[in-house]
Amino acid sequence: MKAWTLLGADGRPYPSPAPGTLGGHRTSRIYGRLDCPTALRAIARGGYVKERVFFLDAATAQAAGYRPCARCMKDAYREWKAHRE
């Protein structure tokens, strides 16, 4: 059985039998869809990969201190931003 490494709500990695549904960037503390055009461009340029983390869901990513991507998760980002003001 394959195991994936995901980040939990406490921000610590753990082995998971299921792959993550969202990817994040450890330094910028942003998470988004795995097919995010911004993340895919950064990966294609050779960056981002060393800082990439994965989450099971958005609630876990937010609990770990990450915010939604403004590009691929526009509605979630607007909601997150509205609650910060």
MOPAC internal coordinates of N, CA, C and O (Angstrom, degrees):
PM7 1SCF
backbone

  N    0.0000 0     0.00 0     0.00 0    0    0    0
  C    1.4536 1     0.00 0     0.00 0    1    0    0
  C    1.5275 1   109.01 1     0.00 0    2    1    0
  O    1.2310 1   120.60 1   -48.59 1    3    2    1
  N    1.3251 1   116.45 1   131.41 1    3    2    1
  C    1.4669 1   122.27 1   178.84 1    5    3    2
  C    1.5209 1   109.46 1   -77.32 1    6    5    3
  O    1.2310 1   121.30 1   -37.89 1    7    6    5
  N    1.3179 1   115.11 1   142.11 1    7    6    5
  C    1.4668 1   119.99 1   175.54 1    9    7    6
  C    1.5202 1   108.77 1  -120.17 1   10    9    7
  O    1.2310 1   120.91 1   -41.14 1   11   10    9
  N    1.2930 1   115.86 1   138.86 1   11   10    9
  C    1.4625 1   122.46 1   176.66 1   13   11   10
  C    1.5219 1   107.72 1  -108.17 1   14   13   11
  O    1.2310 1   120.81 1   -25.61 1   15   14   13
  N    1.3071 1   116.05 1   154.39 1   15   14   13
  C    1.4569 1   120.61 1   176.43 1   17   15   14
  C    1.5190 1   108.15 1  -103.92 1   18   17   15
  O    1.2310 1   120.85 1   -61.11 1   19   18   17
  N    1.3091 1   115.98 1   118.89 1   19   18   17
  C    1.4587 1   122.93 1   179.87 1   21   19   18
  C    1.5204 1   108.79 1  -117.81 1   22   21   19
  O    1.2310 1   120.75 1   -16.36 1   23   22   21
  N    1.3372 1   116.17 1   163.64 1   23   22   21
  C    1.4617 1   120.22 1   172.02 1   25   23   22
  C    1.5100 1   107.98 1   -97.58 1   26   25   23
  O    1.2310 1   121.08 1   -40.69 1   27   26   25
  N    1.3245 1   115.54 1   139.31 1   27   26   25
  C    1.4427 1   120.93 1   177.57 1   29   27   26
  C    1.5136 1   111.53 1   -91.84 1   30   29   27
  O    1.2310 1   120.36 1    -0.18 1   31   30   29
  N    1.3219 1   116.92 1   179.82 1   31   30   29
  C    1.4565 1   122.30 1   179.97 1   33   31   30
  C    1.5262 1   111.96 1   -60.30 1   34   33   31
  O    1.2310 1   120.44 1   155.96 1   35   34   33
  N    1.3229 1   116.76 1   -24.04 1   35   34   33
  C    1.4625 1   120.53 1   178.55 1   37   35   34
  C    1.5268 1   112.20 1   -86.08 1   38   37   35
  O    1.2310 1   120.25 1  -177.95 1   39   38   37
  N    1.3383 1   117.13 1     2.05 1   39   38   37
  C    1.4556 1   121.64 1   179.23 1   41   39   38
  C    1.5162 1   114.67 1    80.10 1   42   41   39
  O    1.2310 1   120.28 1  -173.34 1   43   42   41
  N    1.3216 1   117.08 1     6.66 1   43   42   41
  C    1.4676 1   121.22 1  -179.16 1   45   43   42
  C    1.5239 1   109.89 1  -102.16 1   46   45   43
  O    1.2310 1   120.35 1   -35.61 1   47   46   45
  N    1.3337 1   116.94 1   144.39 1   47   46   45
  C    1.4633 1   120.66 1   179.66 1   49   47   46
  C    1.5274 1   112.02 1   -71.20 1   50   49   47
  O    1.2310 1   121.22 1   -31.69 1   51   50   49
  N    1.3167 1   115.28 1   148.31 1   51   50   49
  C    1.4668 1   121.11 1   174.90 1   53   51   50
  C    1.5314 1   108.73 1  -148.57 1   54   53   51
  O    1.2310 1   119.91 1   -28.94 1   55   54   53
  N    1.3369 1   117.77 1   151.06 1   55   54   53
  C    1.4692 1   120.37 1   177.32 1   57   55   54
  C    1.5258 1   109.75 1   -76.33 1   58   57   55
  O    1.2310 1   120.98 1   -39.70 1   59   58   57
  N    1.3073 1   115.73 1   140.30 1   59   58   57
  C    1.4595 1   120.81 1  -178.97 1   61   59   58
  C    1.5239 1   109.67 1  -132.18 1   62   61   59
  O    1.2310 1   119.81 1   -40.30 1   63   62   61
  N    1.3318 1   117.96 1   139.70 1   63   62   61
  C    1.4612 1   119.98 1   175.73 1   65   63   62
  C    1.5335 1   111.32 1   -75.09 1   66   65   63
  O    1.2310 1   120.19 1   165.19 1   67   66   65
  N    1.3460 1   117.24 1   -14.81 1   67   66   65
  C    1.4659 1   122.16 1   179.91 1   69   67   66
  C    1.5222 1   109.80 1  -111.72 1   70   69   67
  O    1.2310 1   120.32 1   -36.94 1   71   70   69
  N    1.3309 1   116.99 1   143.06 1   71   70   69
  C    1.4628 1   118.89 1   177.69 1   73   71   70
  C    1.5248 1   111.19 1   -71.32 1   74   73   71
  O    1.2310 1   120.80 1   -20.61 1   75   74   73
  N    1.3136 1   116.08 1   159.39 1   75   74   73
  C    1.4567 1   120.33 1   176.47 1   77   75   74
  C    1.5192 1   110.60 1   -70.44 1   78   77   75
  O    1.2310 1   120.79 1   -25.92 1   79   78   77
  N    1.3124 1   116.09 1   154.08 1   79   78   77
  C    1.4588 1   121.10 1   177.81 1   81   79   78
  C    1.5197 1   111.07 1  -102.67 1   82   81   79
  O    1.2310 1   120.56 1   167.48 1   83   82   81
  N    1.3464 1   116.53 1   -12.52 1   83   82   81
  C    1.4602 1   122.11 1  -179.09 1   85   83   82
  C    1.5164 1   109.43 1  -135.18 1   86   85   83
  O    1.2310 1   120.95 1   -31.81 1   87   86   85
  N    1.3215 1   115.79 1   148.19 1   87   86   85
  C    1.4573 1   120.83 1   176.01 1   89   87   86
  C    1.5145 1   109.65 1  -111.24 1   90   89   87
  O    1.2310 1   120.80 1   -25.52 1   91   90   89
  N    1.3157 1   116.07 1   154.48 1   91   90   89
  C    1.4484 1   120.11 1   178.62 1   93   91   90
  C    1.5129 1   111.35 1  -139.42 1   94   93   91
  O    1.2310 1   121.32 1   -11.16 1   95   94   93
  N    1.3156 1   115.07 1   168.84 1   95   94   93
  C    1.4652 1   121.86 1   177.96 1   97   95   94
  C    1.5231 1   107.18 1  -117.55 1   98   97   95
  O    1.2310 1   121.16 1   -63.60 1   99   98   97
  N    1.3334 1   115.38 1   116.40 1   99   98   97
  C    1.4636 1   122.14 1  -173.71 1  101   99   98
  C    1.5290 1   112.92 1   -57.61 1  102  101   99
  O    1.2310 1   119.53 1   139.66 1  103  102  101
  N    1.3296 1   118.50 1   -40.34 1  103  102  101
  C    1.4567 1   121.23 1  -175.83 1  105  103  102
  C    1.5243 1   112.58 1   -74.96 1  106  105  103
  O    1.2310 1   120.26 1   134.33 1  107  106  105
  N    1.3234 1   117.11 1   -45.67 1  107  106  105
  C    1.4674 1   120.01 1  -177.69 1  109  107  106
  C    1.5235 1   112.57 1   -83.62 1  110  109  107
  O    1.2310 1   120.10 1   165.57 1  111  110  109
  N    1.3282 1   117.41 1   -14.43 1  111  110  109
  C    1.4754 1   123.20 1  -179.90 1  113  111  110
  C    1.5325 1   111.81 1    60.08 1  114  113  111
  O    1.2310 1   121.49 1  -138.56 1  115  114  113
  N    1.3459 1   114.76 1    41.44 1  115  114  113
  C    1.4624 1   121.82 1   177.69 1  117  115  114
  C    1.5270 1   107.95 1  -116.35 1  118  117  115
  O    1.2310 1   120.21 1   -39.45 1  119  118  117
  N    1.3385 1   117.21 1   140.55 1  119  118  117
  C    1.4678 1   120.73 1   175.09 1  121  119  118
  C    1.5185 1   109.23 1  -124.33 1  122  121  119
  O    1.2310 1   120.96 1   -24.53 1  123  122  121
  N    1.3279 1   115.77 1   155.47 1  123  122  121
  C    1.4535 1   120.52 1   178.56 1  125  123  122
  C    1.5154 1   111.62 1  -164.07 1  126  125  123
  O    1.2310 1   121.72 1     7.01 1  127  126  125
  N    1.3128 1   114.31 1  -172.99 1  127  126  125
  C    1.4648 1   120.52 1  -179.83 1  129  127  126
  C    1.5194 1   110.01 1   -66.51 1  130  129  127
  O    1.2310 1   120.60 1   -26.18 1  131  130  129
  N    1.3091 1   116.47 1   153.82 1  131  130  129
  C    1.4603 1   120.93 1   178.87 1  133  131  130
  C    1.5242 1   112.08 1   -67.20 1  134  133  131
  O    1.2310 1   120.00 1   159.17 1  135  134  133
  N    1.3292 1   117.61 1   -20.83 1  135  134  133
  C    1.4639 1   121.31 1   178.36 1  137  135  134
  C    1.5306 1   112.54 1  -101.48 1  138  137  135
  O    1.2310 1   119.99 1  -158.56 1  139  138  137
  N    1.3153 1   117.62 1    21.44 1  139  138  137
  C    1.4674 1   122.28 1  -178.96 1  141  139  138
  C    1.5295 1   110.05 1   -58.93 1  142  141  139
  O    1.2310 1   119.72 1   -55.32 1  143  142  141
  N    1.3256 1   118.13 1   124.68 1  143  142  141
  C    1.4640 1   120.33 1  -179.09 1  145  143  142
  C    1.5353 1   112.88 1   -60.16 1  146  145  143
  O    1.2310 1   120.14 1   142.85 1  147  146  145
  N    1.3039 1   117.33 1   -37.15 1  147  146  145
  C    1.4665 1   120.53 1  -179.66 1  149  147  146
  C    1.5244 1   110.55 1   -65.36 1  150  149  147
  O    1.2310 1   120.20 1   133.47 1  151  150  149
  N    1.3141 1   117.22 1   -46.53 1  151  150  149
  C    1.4694 1   120.92 1   179.37 1  153  151  150
  C    1.5240 1   110.89 1   -65.67 1  154  153  151
  O    1.2310 1   120.33 1   137.97 1  155  154  153
  N    1.3182 1   116.98 1   -42.03 1  155  154  153
  C    1.4663 1   120.04 1  -179.21 1  157  155  154
  C    1.5303 1   111.29 1   -63.97 1  158  157  155
  O    1.2310 1   120.10 1   143.16 1  159  158  157
  N    1.3372 1   117.41 1   -36.84 1  159  158  157
  C    1.4698 1   120.26 1   176.24 1  161  159  158
  C    1.5208 1   111.00 1   -64.39 1  162  161  159
  O    1.2310 1   120.58 1   136.80 1  163  162  161
  N    1.3384 1   116.49 1   -43.20 1  163  162  161
  C    1.4658 1   120.40 1   179.14 1  165  163  162
  C    1.5290 1   110.62 1   -63.19 1  166  165  163
  O    1.2310 1   120.25 1   139.02 1  167  166  165
  N    1.3073 1   117.14 1   -40.98 1  167  166  165
  C    1.4626 1   121.49 1   178.51 1  169  167  166
  C    1.5279 1   110.11 1   -64.21 1  170  169  167
  O    1.2310 1   120.24 1   137.29 1  171  170  169
  N    1.3254 1   117.14 1   -42.71 1  171  170  169
  C    1.4646 1   121.45 1  -179.86 1  173  171  170
  C    1.5271 1   111.58 1   -62.88 1  174  173  171
  O    1.2310 1   120.29 1   149.18 1  175  174  173
  N    1.3326 1   117.06 1   -30.82 1  175  174  173
  C    1.4675 1   121.12 1   178.32 1  177  175  174
  C    1.5219 1   111.95 1   -80.22 1  178  177  175
  O    1.2310 1   120.53 1   174.63 1  179  178  177
  N    1.3190 1   116.59 1    -5.37 1  179  178  177
  C    1.4593 1   120.20 1   177.51 1  181  179  178
  C    1.5181 1   114.12 1    96.94 1  182  181  179
  O    1.2310 1   120.10 1  -176.17 1  183  182  181
  N    1.2837 1   117.42 1     3.83 1  183  182  181
  C    1.4593 1   121.12 1   178.64 1  185  183  182
  C    1.5031 1   111.37 1  -102.68 1  186  185  183
  O    1.2310 1   120.84 1     3.29 1  187  186  185
  N    1.3116 1   116.00 1  -176.71 1  187  186  185
  C    1.4581 1   122.81 1   168.42 1  189  187  186
  C    1.5291 1   114.70 1    78.07 1  190  189  187
  O    1.2310 1   119.42 1   141.65 1  191  190  189
  N    1.3122 1   118.72 1   -38.35 1  191  190  189
  C    1.4640 1   121.73 1  -170.41 1  193  191  190
  C    1.5320 1   112.49 1   -59.04 1  194  193  191
  O    1.2310 1   119.91 1   137.71 1  195  194  193
  N    1.3158 1   117.78 1   -42.29 1  195  194  193
  C    1.4705 1   120.30 1  -178.31 1  197  195  194
  C    1.5172 1   112.61 1   -64.59 1  198  197  195
  O    1.2310 1   120.48 1   154.92 1  199  198  197
  N    1.3164 1   116.69 1   -25.08 1  199  198  197
  C    1.4667 1   121.40 1  -178.41 1  201  199  198
  C    1.5295 1   112.88 1  -102.19 1  202  201  199
  O    1.2310 1   119.95 1  -174.16 1  203  202  201
  N    1.3234 1   117.69 1     5.84 1  203  202  201
  C    1.4656 1   120.78 1  -175.61 1  205  203  202
  C    1.5179 1   111.16 1   -79.35 1  206  205  203
  O    1.2310 1   121.21 1   -42.85 1  207  206  205
  N    1.3145 1   115.28 1   137.15 1  207  206  205
  C    1.4616 1   123.38 1   176.31 1  209  207  206
  C    1.5296 1   107.44 1  -131.12 1  210  209  207
  O    1.2310 1   120.72 1   -13.97 1  211  210  209
  N    1.3212 1   116.23 1   166.03 1  211  210  209
  C    1.4604 1   120.39 1  -177.35 1  213  211  210
  C    1.5214 1   110.43 1  -131.19 1  214  213  211
  O    1.2310 1   121.42 1   -32.12 1  215  214  213
  N    1.3236 1   114.88 1   147.88 1  215  214  213
  C    1.4618 1   122.01 1  -179.32 1  217  215  214
  C    1.5196 1   110.02 1  -127.84 1  218  217  215
  O    1.2310 1   121.27 1   -29.38 1  219  218  217
  N    1.3170 1   115.18 1   150.62 1  219  218  217
  C    1.4575 1   120.32 1   176.87 1  221  219  218
  C    1.5228 1   110.86 1   -71.05 1  222  221  219
  O    1.2310 1   120.34 1   142.08 1  223  222  221
  N    1.3564 1   116.95 1   -37.92 1  223  222  221
  C    1.4598 1   120.70 1  -178.24 1  225  223  222
  C    1.5297 1   110.51 1  -157.57 1  226  225  223
  O    1.2310 1   121.04 1    -7.29 1  227  226  225
  N    1.3242 1   115.61 1   172.71 1  227  226  225
  C    1.4623 1   121.59 1  -177.14 1  229  227  226
  C    1.5272 1   111.97 1   -66.04 1  230  229  227
  O    1.2310 1   119.91 1   142.23 1  231  230  229
  N    1.3113 1   117.78 1   -37.77 1  231  230  229
  C    1.4647 1   120.23 1  -179.57 1  233  231  230
  C    1.5297 1   110.84 1   -60.75 1  234  233  231
  O    1.2310 1   120.33 1   139.48 1  235  234  233
  N    1.3097 1   116.97 1   -40.52 1  235  234  233
  C    1.4630 1   121.04 1   178.49 1  237  235  234
  C    1.5236 1   110.69 1   -66.94 1  238  237  235
  O    1.2310 1   120.23 1   137.25 1  239  238  237
  N    1.3255 1   117.16 1   -42.75 1  239  238  237
  C    1.4622 1   120.86 1   179.19 1  241  239  238
  C    1.5305 1   110.56 1   -60.89 1  242  241  239
  O    1.2310 1   120.51 1   135.35 1  243  242  241
  N    1.3180 1   116.63 1   -44.65 1  243  242  241
  C    1.4648 1   119.99 1  -179.78 1  245  243  242
  C    1.5199 1   111.30 1   -67.23 1  246  245  243
  O    1.2310 1   120.15 1   140.77 1  247  246  245
  N    1.3200 1   117.32 1   -39.23 1  247  246  245
  C    1.4683 1   120.26 1   178.33 1  249  247  246
  C    1.5249 1   111.00 1   -63.83 1  250  249  247
  O    1.2310 1   120.26 1   150.74 1  251  250  249
  N    1.3323 1   117.11 1   -29.26 1  251  250  249
  C    1.4626 1   121.64 1   178.98 1  253  251  250
  C    1.5281 1   112.06 1   -81.88 1  254  253  251
  O    1.2310 1   120.28 1   178.66 1  255  254  253
  N    1.3465 1   117.07 1    -1.34 1  255  254  253
  C    1.4564 1   120.98 1   176.11 1  257  255  254
  C    1.5133 1   115.56 1    96.40 1  258  257  255
  O    1.2310 1   120.10 1  -162.52 1  259  258  257
  N    1.3284 1   117.41 1    17.48 1  259  258  257
  C    1.4603 1   121.72 1   179.27 1  261  259  258
  C    1.5217 1   109.48 1   -99.84 1  262  261  259
  O    1.2310 1   120.70 1   -28.46 1  263  262  261
  N    1.3251 1   116.27 1   151.54 1  263  262  261
  C    1.4621 1   120.65 1   177.42 1  265  263  262
  C    1.5187 1   109.76 1  -111.33 1  266  265  263
  O    1.2310 1   120.04 1   -22.46 1  267  266  265
  N    1.3446 1   117.53 1   157.54 1  267  266  265
  C    1.4599 1   120.60 1   179.35 1  269  267  266
  C    1.5319 1   111.92 1   -67.77 1  270  269  267
  O    1.2310 1   120.85 1   -30.03 1  271  270  269
  N    1.3165 1   115.98 1   149.97 1  271  270  269
  C    1.4608 1   123.14 1   176.61 1  273  271  270
  C    1.5314 1   109.33 1   -70.79 1  274  273  271
  O    1.2310 1   120.76 1   -46.24 1  275  274  273
  N    1.3194 1   116.15 1   133.76 1  275  274  273
  C    1.4615 1   120.89 1   180.00 1  277  275  274
  C    1.5307 1   111.73 1   -72.55 1  278  277  275
  O    1.2310 1   119.95 1   160.84 1  279  278  277
  N    1.3154 1   117.70 1   -19.16 1  279  278  277
  C    1.4653 1   121.08 1  -176.99 1  281  279  278
  C    1.5280 1   112.44 1   -88.44 1  282  281  279
  O    1.2310 1   120.00 1   127.58 1  283  282  281
  N    1.3190 1   117.60 1   -52.42 1  283  282  281
  C    1.4712 1   119.48 1  -172.89 1  285  283  282
  C    1.5273 1   113.28 1   -97.95 1  286  285  283
  O    1.2310 1   120.21 1   169.63 1  287  286  285
  N    1.3180 1   117.20 1   -10.37 1  287  286  285
  C    1.4736 1   120.65 1  -179.96 1  289  287  286
  C    1.5305 1   109.07 1  -131.70 1  290  289  287
  O    1.2310 1   121.21 1  -123.69 1  291  290  289
  N    1.3326 1   115.30 1    56.31 1  291  290  289
  C    1.4663 1   121.77 1  -171.61 1  293  291  290
  C    1.5262 1   113.48 1   -55.69 1  294  293  291
  O    1.2310 1   120.01 1   134.18 1  295  294  293
  N    1.3221 1   117.59 1   -45.82 1  295  294  293
  C    1.4693 1   119.61 1  -178.06 1  297  295  294
  C    1.5265 1   111.36 1   -65.45 1  298  297  295
  O    1.2310 1   120.55 1   135.03 1  299  298  297
  N    1.3277 1   116.56 1   -44.97 1  299  298  297
  C    1.4699 1   120.35 1   179.10 1  301  299  298
  C    1.5220 1   110.56 1   -64.08 1  302  301  299
  O    1.2310 1   120.43 1   142.75 1  303  302  301
  N    1.3456 1   116.78 1   -37.25 1  303  302  301
  C    1.4629 1   120.43 1   178.28 1  305  303  302
  C    1.5286 1   110.26 1   -64.76 1  306  305  303
  O    1.2310 1   119.71 1   134.11 1  307  306  305
  N    1.3326 1   118.15 1   -45.89 1  307  306  305
  C    1.4701 1   121.32 1   179.16 1  309  307  306
  C    1.5230 1   111.10 1   -58.90 1  310  309  307
  O    1.2310 1   120.97 1   137.01 1  311  310  309
  N    1.3225 1   115.75 1   -42.99 1  311  310  309
  C    1.4673 1   120.15 1   179.08 1  313  311  310
  C    1.5336 1   110.51 1   -64.38 1  314  313  311
  O    1.2310 1   120.48 1   134.88 1  315  314  313
  N    1.3287 1   116.69 1   -45.12 1  315  314  313
  C    1.4665 1   121.33 1   178.56 1  317  315  314
  C    1.5346 1   109.87 1   -59.46 1  318  317  315
  O    1.2310 1   120.79 1   134.58 1  319  318  317
  N    1.3309 1   116.10 1   -45.42 1  319  318  317
  C    1.4675 1   120.28 1  -177.57 1  321  319  318
  C    1.5229 1   111.47 1   -66.23 1  322  321  319
  O    1.2310 1   120.30 1   140.64 1  323  322  321
  N    1.3228 1   117.02 1   -39.36 1  323  322  321
  C    1.4683 1   120.72 1   179.86 1  325  323  322
  C    1.5269 1   111.68 1   -62.51 1  326  325  323
  O    1.2310 1   120.14 1   147.35 1  327  326  325
  N    1.3224 1   117.34 1   -32.65 1  327  326  325
  C    1.4646 1   120.71 1  -179.98 1  329  327  326
  C    1.5122 1   113.22 1   -81.00 1  330  329  327
  O    1.2310 1   120.00 1   168.96 1  331  330  329
  N    1.3366 1   117.60 1   -11.04 1  331  330  329
  C    1.4574 1   122.01 1   179.47 1  333  331  330
  C    1.5163 1   111.80 1   -89.73 1  334  333  331
  O    1.2310 1   120.19 1   159.99 1  335  334  333
  N    1.3195 1   117.24 1   -20.01 1  335  334  333
  C    1.4695 1   120.47 1  -176.63 1  337  335  334
  C    1.4894 1   112.18 1   -86.47 1  338  337  335
  O    1.2310 1   120.10 1   180.00 1  339  338  337

